[in-house]
């Protein structure tokens, strides 16, 4: 009789222990097919500044305004930058003419002129040689002084030097410019063209454009202020994609990897689920932040996770508490180059 009573009691005890273990495990882990973590929506910010120093001429947007990629939102006084472009353009044009002249070589008229100089110098040299011969003969007959002979020799040597110089000038005219001079002129042209491109880039940089869709959060400077690259003009809160700062327990870390698809939900947006992806998992653990509500104990270690989500309508707002669901069936999937469109 006792044995018959003990068997049901033992069975009931086993069922109770099993149910207790089920509850304990269920409290410590998410479902087998998904990981559920909690966090808050955060935003990405852009500090927009001019790339050069100058006085702000106009600001086209106010705080709270929506901006779109490529939208002009501010301009700097561009007068001196436009002047720099004109100066560089003139230097490029001048250097192009210099290079063209070297590449064209000597004109036929220049070669003819050089040949004429050689002919004239040769005639002067021959006359000087004849005059020296005569002076030397007269000196031997004691009709002229030694000084006259020296003068004739000096004139002959001078005309010989002029003839040599004119002959070299004619040879250079025939050969044309040296290849080294052409290479130097071409390098100078490239330097001037680089300076012109830089001047045009600086002129373009006097206009400030929005880099992405967002909201003007802060208008830091005003028209008339001096701007520089280290001083932001606007702070833009990017609206798409947004990201949730969440924390995954150490026991679930092996089930969460960058690139996995995820979904974001909020209790104040019933029936709406935002598609997203895991962009970052912290390599180091930390204690559970007080602002995070999870079913795990406060003392356990967690890892920070950044979950991005497309937010085309702006429904996900800064600081909004959210639940992140990470399905386990597809593990890691390749993301498109632009998950939220252009």
VOFI-323091 format. One record per residue (C-alpha): x, y, z. Coordinates in steps of 0.05 Angstrom, whole numbers, padded with zeros to 5 digits. Last residue first. Example, Ala and Ser with C-alpha at 12.3 -4.5 7.8 and 13.67 -1.06 7.14 Angstrom:
# residues 2
- X_Y_Z
- 00273_-00021_00143
- 00246_-00090_00156
# end
This chain:
# residues 342
- X_Y_Z
- 00388_01139_-01019
- 00347_01082_-00990
- 00343_01057_-00919
- 00388_00996_-00925
- 00435_01031_-00973
- 00490_00981_-00991
- 00443_00923_-00978
- 00455_00880_-00916
- 00484_00810_-00919
- 00449_00763_-00871
- 00474_00736_-00804
- 00430_00687_-00764
- 00370_00673_-00810
- 00329_00632_-00761
- 00350_00669_-00698
- 00304_00729_-00699
- 00329_00789_-00660
- 00272_00828_-00626
- 00290_00897_-00598
- 00242_00929_-00548
- 00239_01004_-00546
- 00242_01063_-00498
- 00238_01129_-00537
- 00298_01174_-00520
- 00300_01208_-00587
- 00240_01193_-00630
- 00219_01134_-00673
- 00159_01156_-00714
- 00202_01198_-00761
- 00165_01174_-00823
- 00225_01145_-00859
- 00254_01112_-00797
- 00297_01054_-00820
- 00329_01019_-00761
- 00399_01011_-00733
- 00413_00967_-00672
- 00474_00985_-00630
- 00490_00933_-00578
- 00525_00944_-00510
- 00545_00881_-00475
- 00517_00859_-00407
- 00546_00835_-00341
- 00499_00813_-00286
- 00487_00854_-00223
- 00419_00882_-00243
- 00389_00812_-00250
- 00357_00794_-00316
- 00285_00809_-00337
- 00308_00874_-00367
- 00296_00948_-00355
- 00355_00992_-00376
- 00364_01061_-00344
- 00404_01033_-00286
- 00458_01009_-00334
- 00474_00934_-00329
- 00547_00925_-00311
- 00596_00927_-00369
- 00625_00877_-00419
- 00676_00891_-00473
- 00675_00875_-00548
- 00613_00919_-00558
- 00566_00894_-00612
- 00555_00940_-00672
- 00509_00948_-00732
- 00453_00901_-00715
- 00398_00908_-00767
- 00330_00941_-00773
- 00257_00932_-00792
- 00208_00974_-00752
- 00146_00940_-00724
- 00080_00975_-00715
- 00019_00941_-00686
- 00019_00983_-00624
- 00062_01046_-00627
- 00061_01067_-00553
- 00088_00998_-00534
- 00148_01007_-00578
- 00177_00956_-00625
- 00244_00947_-00662
- 00259_00888_-00707
- 00326_00856_-00722
- 00367_00828_-00779
- 00436_00804_-00763
- 00495_00843_-00790
- 00535_00845_-00725
- 00524_00782_-00683
- 00476_00763_-00627
- 00464_00691_-00606
- 00532_00682_-00573
- 00518_00742_-00529
- 00455_00713_-00498
- 00485_00690_-00432
- 00526_00754_-00427
- 00462_00794_-00427
- 00448_00840_-00487
- 00443_00915_-00479
- 00407_00965_-00523
- 00423_01033_-00555
- 00372_01038_-00611
- 00391_01070_-00677
- 00362_01119_-00725
- 00368_01113_-00801
- 00343_01161_-00821
- 00332_01223_-00779
- 00401_01255_-00774
- 00403_01309_-00721
- 00438_01369_-00751
- 00481_01416_-00710
- 00495_01480_-00748
- 00551_01531_-00756
- 00606_01489_-00725
- 00672_01524_-00706
- 00737_01488_-00721
- 00734_01498_-00796
- 00726_01574_-00788
- 00668_01622_-00787
- 00668_01696_-00769
- 00598_01719_-00750
- 00560_01767_-00796
- 00502_01720_-00807
- 00492_01677_-00745
- 00529_01620_-00711
- 00504_01561_-00669
- 00438_01543_-00702
- 00423_01480_-00663
- 00379_01419_-00678
- 00368_01430_-00752
- 00330_01366_-00771
- 00356_01312_-00816
- 00362_01281_-00885
- 00434_01279_-00907
- 00497_01321_-00921
- 00463_01390_-00917
- 00502_01440_-00958
- 00547_01498_-00939
- 00569_01546_-00993
- 00637_01582_-00986
- 00666_01513_-01000
- 00654_01523_-01075
- 00702_01581_-01075
- 00753_01539_-01037
- 00746_01484_-01089
- 00755_01535_-01145
- 00819_01561_-01113
- 00844_01490_-01104
- 00830_01474_-01178
- 00867_01538_-01198
- 00927_01521_-01155
- 00929_01452_-01186
- 00926_01483_-01256
- 00985_01528_-01237
- 01025_01469_-01213
- 01009_01430_-01277
- 01031_01490_-01318
- 01097_01495_-01280
- 01109_01421_-01294
- 01096_01432_-01368
- 01144_01491_-01369
- 01198_01450_-01334
- 01188_01392_-01383
- 01194_01440_-01442
- 01257_01471_-01414
- 01287_01401_-01403
- 01269_01382_-01474
- 01313_01440_-01498
- 01280_01492_-01543
- 01294_01493_-01619
- 01349_01457_-01657
- 01354_01509_-01713
- 01351_01568_-01665
- 01403_01536_-01621
- 01450_01527_-01680
- 01439_01600_-01701
- 01455_01624_-01631
- 01519_01582_-01632
- 01541_01614_-01697
- 01526_01683_-01670
- 01570_01669_-01609
- 01627_01643_-01651
- 01624_01703_-01699
- 01624_01751_-01640
- 01685_01716_-01611
- 01722_01721_-01678
- 01702_01795_-01683
- 01734_01807_-01615
- 01798_01768_-01633
- 01807_01809_-01698
- 01795_01874_-01662
- 01847_01856_-01610
- 01898_01837_-01663
- 01887_01904_-01699
- 01896_01942_-01634
- 01960_01903_-01619
- 01988_01920_-01688
- 01973_01994_-01678
- 02009_01992_-01611
- 02070_01962_-01643
- 02078_02026_-01682
- 02068_02035_-01756
- 02115_02046_-01815
- 02174_02006_-01788
- 02174_01959_-01847
- 02158_01901_-01801
- 02102_01943_-01770
- 02073_01955_-01839
- 02069_01881_-01851
- 02035_01869_-01783
- 01986_01924_-01796
- 01967_01894_-01863
- 01957_01825_-01834
- 01914_01854_-01778
- 01871_01891_-01827
- 01860_01828_-01867
- 01840_01789_-01804
- 01792_01845_-01782
- 01759_01844_-01851
- 01749_01769_-01846
- 01719_01776_-01775
- 01671_01831_-01797
- 01647_01788_-01856
- 01638_01727_-01810
- 01598_01769_-01761
- 01552_01793_-01817
- 01541_01721_-01842
- 01528_01695_-01772
- 01478_01751_-01759
- 01443_01733_-01823
- 01438_01660_-01802
- 01406_01682_-01736
- 01355_01724_-01774
- 01338_01666_-01820
- 01328_01620_-01760
- 01283_01672_-01727
- 01243_01680_-01791
- 01233_01605_-01796
- 01200_01606_-01726
- 01237_01571_-01670
- 01202_01516_-01631
- 01126_01504_-01629
- 01132_01465_-01564
- 01168_01522_-01529
- 01116_01573_-01551
- 01059_01527_-01530
- 01090_01519_-01461
- 01095_01594_-01452
- 01023_01604_-01477
- 00997_01552_-01428
- 01036_01586_-01372
- 00999_01652_-01385
- 00931_01618_-01386
- 00945_01581_-01321
- 00968_01646_-01288
- 00905_01681_-01310
- 00861_01625_-01282
- 00898_01629_-01216
- 00883_01704_-01211
- 00810_01694_-01230
- 00801_01639_-01178
- 00834_01681_-01124
- 00787_01738_-01139
- 00727_01690_-01131
- 00754_01669_-01063
- 00763_01742_-01042
- 00690_01758_-01059
- 00658_01694_-01030
- 00626_01720_-00965
- 00602_01654_-00934
- 00537_01619_-00950
- 00489_01575_-00910
- 00435_01521_-00918
- 00440_01498_-00990
- 00404_01430_-00996
- 00449_01374_-01022
- 00417_01320_-00979
- 00352_01343_-00947
- 00336_01391_-00890
- 00278_01394_-00841
- 00275_01458_-00801
- 00273_01455_-00725
- 00324_01510_-00716
- 00322_01559_-00774
- 00348_01552_-00846
- 00378_01597_-00899
- 00438_01628_-00863
- 00471_01687_-00899
- 00537_01723_-00907
- 00581_01687_-00857
- 00649_01720_-00853
- 00710_01679_-00871
- 00755_01621_-00853
- 00753_01557_-00894
- 00721_01488_-00895
- 00655_01515_-00867
- 00625_01477_-00809
- 00570_01425_-00799
- 00568_01385_-00735
- 00530_01322_-00753
- 00489_01283_-00702
- 00466_01211_-00698
- 00405_01196_-00656
- 00387_01149_-00599
- 00327_01106_-00588
- 00326_01070_-00521
- 00339_00999_-00498
- 00312_00929_-00487
- 00331_00859_-00510
- 00292_00800_-00537
- 00330_00745_-00573
- 00290_00702_-00620
- 00274_00630_-00641
- 00291_00596_-00575
- 00254_00648_-00535
- 00294_00694_-00490
- 00333_00668_-00431
- 00337_00677_-00356
- 00264_00678_-00338
- 00248_00618_-00382
- 00304_00579_-00351
- 00275_00589_-00281
- 00204_00576_-00304
- 00224_00511_-00339
- 00265_00489_-00279
- 00204_00499_-00235
- 00160_00460_-00282
- 00210_00403_-00282
- 00214_00404_-00206
- 00139_00403_-00200
- 00132_00346_-00251
- 00185_00306_-00214
- 00150_00317_-00147
- 00083_00296_-00176
- 00114_00232_-00201
- 00146_00219_-00133
- 00079_00230_-00098
- 00043_00185_-00148
- 00093_00128_-00135
- 00095_00137_-00059
- 00022_00119_-00049
- 00026_00053_-00086
- 00089_00035_-00048
- 00056_00049_00018
- 00000_00000_00000
# end
